[in-house]
Amino acid sequence: MIDLHGYGPRLAEGALVTIELAVLSLALAIVLGLITASAKMSRSWLAHRIGTLYTTIIRGVPDLVLMMLMFFGGQIGINMFTDWLYYQFDIDIFINVNEFVAGVITIGLIFGAYMGETFRGAFLAVDSGQIEAGRAYGMSQWLVFRRIRFPQMMRHAIPGLSNNWMVLLKTTALVSVIGLSDMVRVASEASKATREPFTFMLIVAVIYLLIASVSEWGFARLQKRYNVGYREAD
């Protein structure tokens, strides 16, 4: 039996934090991805430019740099704003940037750009004839989206969505640099204290692998569901 020197419970808590961080970041990334895809496909010049600028900046700046900017730069920006409130309106408040919130927002922003490209390609892959048929039957724009466009889009988006999730999952390890007690940070602290880095990092690697394996199985089931009625045609 592996002796964890009392770090077992903390490592389990860190693993839970990692899962929560990954799931919430994915939810934010999906929302931002859909908005970005809609903006880049919009006929509005301004919306298209904003979507393009967002994806260009996010894909061009390293994830670690964005993480540091969001956490440390965000705190500086908030402090400047609260100082202004105090000097102008005598409102004395203090807002501390939470490591978990900063991690979710940063990872969500990063992968929102990648999700945007994934969703945009998936939307473009939908047969326009089916959309026109839905409109011809008198469906509203929302009903066409819900019953025709979105299910068709998801069929094409799931492979890219799965890949982005796998990368996002590994990116959660970056939050350890801003002080969040995820399992990587706990394992790092335990490794330094016990001088057994291989033991703790191996456990972390196995946990990540288990999460990735379960995720891969789940996405495979989801892909199978959306492929019903299309497998033979493909």
N, C-alpha and C positions, 0 to 999 in steps of 0.2 A: 504493500500500500504506500502511495506517495505521501510523504510528510510535507504538508503545506505550512508548517510553522505558525498555525493560527490564521493564515491569510485566506483560507478557503471561503468563509462567509463574505469577506470583502470582495473576493474575486467573483463570487456569485452575484453580489450586488452590482459590481462593475459590468458584468455581462448583461444584466437587466437594463442598466443605463445605456449600454451600447445598442441594445435592441430597440429601446424606446427612442433613442436618438435617430437611429436609422429609419424607423417607421414614420416618425413625424417629419423627418427631412424628405422622405419619399413622397408623403402626402403634399407637402409644400411644393416640391419639385414638379409633381404632376399638375397641380393647379397653375403654377407659373409656366409650365410647358404648354398647356392648352392655351393660355393667354398669349404666350409668345408665338405659337403656331398661328393662331387667329390673326395676330398683328402682322406677321410676315406675309400672310395670305390676303390681308385686307387691301382693298382698293385705295384706302387712305394713305397718302404719301407720308404723313406724319407717323401714323401707327407702324407702317412698314420700316421707316427709318429708326424708330425707337426700338423695335424688335431686333433689327439688324445690329444696332449699336450695342444692345444688351448682350447678344450672343457673341459678338466680336470681342468685347471687353472680357467677358467671363472665360471664354475659351483661350484668350491670349495671356491671362495672368495666372501664375501658379496657384494651386489650391491653398498651399501653406501661407502664401503672402496674403491672399484674401482672408484667410482665417485670422491672421494677426491684425490686419487692417480693421476687420469687423469688430474684433474684441477690444483691442487697445485704442484704435482710432475712434471706434464708436463711443467708448467711455470718455475720451477727450472731447468729442463733439457734444455729448450730452452735458458734460460739465460746463462747457462754454455756454450752452443754452440756459442751464439753470442759473449760472452766474449772471447772465443777462436779465433773467426774470427777477433776480434778487435786486440788482441795481436799478432796474426800471420800475418794478412794481412792488418791491419789498416782499417778494414771495420766496420763502426759504425752503427749498426742497432738495433732496439728494436722491438720485437714481443710480443704482449700481447695475452694471451690465452683468447678467447672470451667464455663467459659462455654458450651461446647457442651452439656454435660449440663443446665445450667440452661435453655438455650434449648429443648432437646427436651422437658423436663418442663413448662415453661411453655406452650409452644405445644400440646403434647399435652393438657394440662389445659384450655386454652381451647377447643380444638375437640372435646374429649371431650364437653363440654356440648352443642355444636351437633350432633354426631353422635348424641348420646343422643336428641334430639328427632327427628332424621331416622329413626333406627332404630325409635323408638317409633311414629311414624306409619306406617312400613312394616309393622311387626308387626300393627298394628291393621287394616291393609288386607288382610291375608291372610284368605281365606275360611275361616271357622270350620268349615264343613261338611267341608272336606278334612281338617282336623285330627281331627275326630270320626270320619271314615271310617278314617283311619290307626289310631286307637285301637281301632276296631271290628275291624280286621283283626289285632289283637293286637300291634301295634308298641309298643315301649317308648317312654317319654317322650323319651329321647335320640334314638331312631331317627326318631320323628315330627319332632323338631326338625331333624335332619340331612337327612332325605329329603323333607320336605314344607314345614315352616315356614321354614327358613332360605333355601332356593332361592326360595320365593315372596316372602319378605321382601326379598331382594336385588333382585329385579325392580323393586320399588317404591322401593328405597332408592338405587339407582345414580344417578339424576339429582341427588338431594340430596347424595350422597357426592361426586359429581363437582364440584358447586358448592363444597362445603366444601373440597375439595382445592385448587381454584383460589385460593380466598381464603387458605387456609393457606400456599400457595406464596408469595404476596405478603407474608404476615405474617412470613416468615423474615427479611425485610429489617430487622426490629426488633432482631435480635440484634446488629447492628452497634453499638448504643448501649451494650452491656455489654462490648464489647471483642473479640468473636469475629471472626476474620479471614475473614468471608464475602466474597463478591464485591462487595457494596455497600460494605463498609468499605475494601476494597482500592481500589475505584474512587474512593472519597472521598479517600483518602490520595494516590492518584495525581493526582487532579484538583487538589489543593492544591499538590502538588510541581511539577507541570508547567503549572498554570494553563490546563488544557484540560478543563474539566468536561464539556463537551458530548460530547467524544470518548469518554471512559470511561463516562459514564452512558448514552450511546446503546448502547454495547456491552453493558452490563448489561441494559438494556431488551430488546435483541434476544435475549439468552440466556434471560431470563425468558419471552419470547414463544415461543421455540423449545420450551422445556420445557412450557409450557402447551399448545402445539399438539400435541406428541407425546402429552401426557396426555389431551387431548380425543379424539384418535384412539383411544387405548387404552380409554377409558371407552365410546366408541361401539361398539367391538368387544365389550366386556363386556356392554353393554346388549343388543346383538344376540343374544349367546349366551343370555342369560337370557330373552329374548323369544321364543325358539323355541317354536312351538306356541300362542302367544298373540296374535300380530300380527293374524291374521284375526279373532279373537274381539273384539279391541279395536275 
